[in-house]
Amino acid sequence: MSKYLLNKFLFTVDRDPALVERYRTEPAETVAWWEANVANSLLNCHSGEASTWLAFTAEERSALVDHDYPALFSLGAHPFLTLTLFIAMFERDHEEPLGFQKQYALRLAHFDMPYPDIAT
């Protein structure tokens, strides 16, 4: 399991509006594409350098494909990264103000302190 890779996915997808939309509508294809093309590139590195060993576990991939942010949180994904990405994807589906944020809090309410470790 790589909390770094989960967080890198959330971070990089959230910064590209087209990728946010692609992840919203085609999650399995987007996760597979990202893992094959972006996962092993170095963040903020434009020299073509890359690693070769990073890959999601089956559990991580499933949580990403299912947009299962409680599972991502339990796997160590940073809650701020999940919240900002999923707001971008799903806030529009709620009519009440802060509708998605309230749903997010409700679905994570079963977690007690100490929270899952989010250190990478």
Secondary structure, DSSP 8 states (H G I E B T S, - for coil): --HHHHHHHHHHHHT-HHHHHHHHH-HHHHHHHHHHHTTTB-TT--SS-B-S-----HHHHHHHHTT-HHHHHHTT--HHHHHHHHHHHHGGG--STTHHHHHHHHHHTT--SS------
